Amino acid sequence: MEVEAPKVTRWEGYVNWRNKPALRTRHGGMPAASFVLVVEVFENLAFLACTSNLVRYLGSYMHMPPSKSANNVTNFMGTAFLLALLGGFLSDAFFTTYHIYTISAVIEFLGLVILTIQARIHSLKPPKCDKFTTCEEVSGGKAAMLFTGLYVVALGIGGIKGSLAAHGGEQFDETTPNGRKQRSTFFNYFVFCLASGALIAVTFVVWIEDNKGWEWGFAISTISIFVSIIVFLAGSATYRNKIASGSPLTTILKVFVAASLNSCFGRNSISAVVRPSNVVVSLSSPHPGRKESEEETEQTSTEPEKPTHTLKFLNNAVACEPIHSSLECTVEQVEDVKIVLKVLPIFASTIILNCCLAQLNTFSVEQAATMNTKLGSLKVPPASLPIFPVVFIIILAPIYDHIIIPYARKATKSEMGISHLQRIGIGLVLSIIAMAVAAIVEVKRKNVATNSGLLDDATKQLPITFFWIAFQFLFLGSADLFTLAGLLEFLFSEAPIRMRSLATSLSWASLAIGYYLSSVIVSIVNAATGRSNHKPWLSGANINHFHLDRFYWLMCVLSGLNFLQYLFWAIKYKYRGTALGIGGIKGSLAAHGGEQFDETTPNGRKQRSTFFNYFVFCLASGALIAVTFVVWIEDNKGWEWGFAISTISIFVSIIVFLAGSATYRNKIASGSPLTTILKVFVAASLNSCFGRNSISAVVRPSNVVVSLSSPHPGRKESEEETEQTSTEPEKPTHTLKFLNNAVACEPIHSSLECTVEQVEDVKIVLKVLPIFASTIILNCCLAQLNTFSVEQAATMNTKLGSLKVPPASLPIFPVVFIIILAPIYDHIIIPYARKATKSEMGISHLQRIGIGLVLSIIAMAVAAIVEVKRKNVATNSGLLDDATKQLPITFFWIAFQFLFLGSADLFTLAGLLEFLFSEAPIRMRSLATSLSWASLAIGYYLSSVIVSIVNAATGRSNHKPWLSGANINHFHLDRFYWLMCVLSGLNFLQYLFWAIKYKYRGTGNNHGIV
């Protein structure tokens, strides 16, 4: 009699292959998973050996038309991958992954035997074609045998795909750091082994099929799947197998039905009482080591007693008195369904990547067929092109696991190094680059065809190597590694344990949908572009006549949009038990940087001031490269190169940003600031109308001081320093007293109950708005100089030695001035100002903005004077009526106005960013710093309005408008610049009013207040 093992040595919820409790000392771990990795090599070899060249088999031996062959192969592969959902469902619901793989592999083996027999026996195939008769397409019993074999193979493949990856992932103890690391390594090498099998299939087996016969190809597939079964069964003694726990679809359906019925019939739900959620928004650092109740029974006490606050409608499923006992749902079931719903958008975001994969695997083969495919003396068949992404995956997978991940773990101080969502995101970005590169390569290929006079003859080989195609496959292969491995591990680790096989099978469903969608997109593109007697982009017998480059750019744009919506869901996604880590761009990047400093110390405030100064410096540095190198590339090499540089730049920025994840401190989100502002206004209005008693009559003395000279940006916020809560206002301050009505003793409704802190926050926002508005005219001047100055320069001598500078590169002047002035300001002017004023800041935020506004006035005056000189030169040269000829005056005269304008931009933008960040309530800082960019946008819009108004006003009474016509020499641009100078002066006066009136918020100590 076998002695029962002590409970402490068992894996709870797992059994061995004999259906007895799995033991910690014998079952699971990397030794067990190693069998799975070897199996994947043989399994994928069998699958791809059958499918990679199948279209040729159906066309050459079964005599199907090319379109029908392609459709049958697409349908076969799509069906196989979709059946992975069935394999995953059965593994979770009724069997184990061990049983489903074994059964499915046997089914695939039987299907391959059928195909091998048909390929071997000539009487089971259509007769061979000859010159005198029409080829007979496979039909009747022969067709039945063919499709029976194919779809039996598809059924087996579906079961394997739906169970094998999950079976390997189940072998690791995810309650320990080492177990989670090993599981991550497993999924990485799972993709590596998948690629290794594919490499053999698309090289050796394809060669065998083409040269020795298809019966040999099918035989190799049959032998491979048979070997995989032997290897898999050899590891039986080491596996731990998750016990099936019923149909996950039944659970999902029951929760939805119960929630709907309980909501309709008004059943009392316990969802009103919601426990605090322990999840935090995270794109950077998941905690994949959560302990499931199914695995660790001692963890049951940590399960939610009440449903969480997300997807609250489903909480209705947990009713105190369910309508029927069969509809009684536990909190755990509801939370499991929520998890499934939350991972679906991430899954859906990978479909477009697989659509790109399908497009490149079809059109790229056709492209390569027109190119030189020789590799030394070897002629590579175009059908073997998939070898490129496969090789890249095989090379990159070990590098990723042994170099990138260890470095990332050290850099981020996190267990994973790179999280699942980051990994998927990297893959999606790489797919965007792949499509951009594919478009650029196609442009080059067609240019070669045009220059060689072979554009109308696709049968002749172009003098360009097919290795150009390798570039797009480099990025696509890397994208596939990152996304597929990341998605597999994400779905496995995030899914409820009873639904893991079904969840991982979604990875293959994404592949199937991507392949189906690729055909739909091609049809839509051809239908849309083929209207009005135009030729469709992707139609015809000659690929040189296709607009494949445009199609690839379209896929690049779609991939970019898909990445943006992925970012939305990834940032919104809540890992269970994680830390905050979020990125962004214009609206959040400056605020994110400002958040890194300790503003409660003098050194922290100084460093923050330096940061905002260098933020503008870096902004200008990027602009310098853009308006010089990139503009030259676009003009001389083509716009596809310009867009490609932009694409690569934003990708590098993401990598650099994420590389710093371990060093960031991130402010916890605290709800919508707009909701707070609206609530305060509504509450103040209603309480005032209905005469509600307000506590605003009692006002504490304000500790803010009127100051244009020296703010104290080191105030301690209640959100950051809990010990400061005692200094928060007990009553509203005396400014903007109308809003004090929002703090009522008896609010009209509980939803309109406002705290003193919320009222004071709204007051701060209102007080910074006039300062923000005062910068709009400066940005309006910036817009005018960036348009009219370019037109002025176009009439002047733009030579710089032997180099002819394009007028469009004129913005280089303010950019260069900013780059030069920013370090001088930070390392010379500010230290001197600190000594002179004995203040921490040296020059306050409002003083800095004011200096910028004064410089903008000077810039417009200089612009007017330069325009007078330019027109005088035109008059004296007799070229006033001919704007096409170059004037004998250097365009460097324009540099003077840009000198002042660049300096104004540095002072005002950096000053405004720091002012808005330091003065805004901590919960509204990102929104506040976004106003800097809103000022820029409004300024550009307003510039167009001012030009229209000026032309309308000056064009009356048969006068010619100041800024109208084809000849800029006839413009009254000097008068317009003087007008902008006057407007800027008036704007500065009203700015002075608001700046002097503005009250900085003081702190509990006196230092820094003058």
Secondary structure as UniProt FT lines:
FT   HELIX           7..9
FT   STRAND          10..15
FT   TURN            17..18
FT   STRAND          21..23
FT   TURN            24..26
FT   HELIX           30..51
FT   TURN            52..53
FT   HELIX           54..60
FT   HELIX           66..93
FT   HELIX           97..120
FT   HELIX           122..124
FT   TURN            131..132
FT   HELIX           140..169
FT   TURN            170..171
FT   TURN            174..175
FT   HELIX           177..200
FT   HELIX           201..205
FT   HELIX           206..211
FT   HELIX           214..234
FT   HELIX           236..238
FT   STRAND          241..242
FT   HELIX           248..264
FT   TURN            265..266
FT   HELIX           270..272
FT   STRAND          280..282
FT   TURN            288..289
FT   TURN            293..295
FT   HELIX           297..302
FT   HELIX           312..317
FT   HELIX           325..327
FT   HELIX           331..349
FT   HELIX           351..369
FT   STRAND          374..375
FT   TURN            376..377
FT   STRAND          378..379
FT   HELIX           382..384
FT   TURN            385..386
FT   HELIX           387..399
FT   HELIX           400..404
FT   HELIX           405..412
FT   HELIX           420..451
FT   TURN            452..453
FT   TURN            455..456
FT   TURN            458..459
FT   TURN            466..467
FT   HELIX           468..494
FT   HELIX           497..499
FT   HELIX           500..529
FT   TURN            532..533
FT   TURN            537..538
FT   HELIX           543..545
FT   HELIX           548..572
FT   STRAND          574..575
FT   TURN            576..577
FT   TURN            586..588
FT   HELIX           589..594
FT   TURN            595..596
FT   TURN            599..600
FT   HELIX           602..625
FT   HELIX           626..630
FT   HELIX           631..636
FT   HELIX           639..659
FT   HELIX           661..663
FT   HELIX           673..689
FT   TURN            690..691
FT   HELIX           695..697
FT   STRAND          705..706
FT   TURN            713..714
FT   TURN            718..720
FT   HELIX           722..727
FT   HELIX           737..742
FT   HELIX           750..752
FT   HELIX           756..774
FT   HELIX           776..794
FT   STRAND          799..800
FT   TURN            801..802
FT   STRAND          803..804
FT   HELIX           807..809
FT   TURN            810..811
FT   HELIX           812..824
FT   HELIX           825..829
FT   HELIX           830..837
FT   HELIX           845..876
FT   TURN            877..878
FT   TURN            880..881
FT   TURN            883..884
FT   HELIX           891..893
FT   HELIX           894..919
FT   HELIX           922..924
FT   HELIX           925..954
FT   TURN            957..958
FT   TURN            962..963
FT   HELIX           968..970
FT   HELIX           973..997
FT   STRAND          999..1000
FT   TURN            1007..1008
//
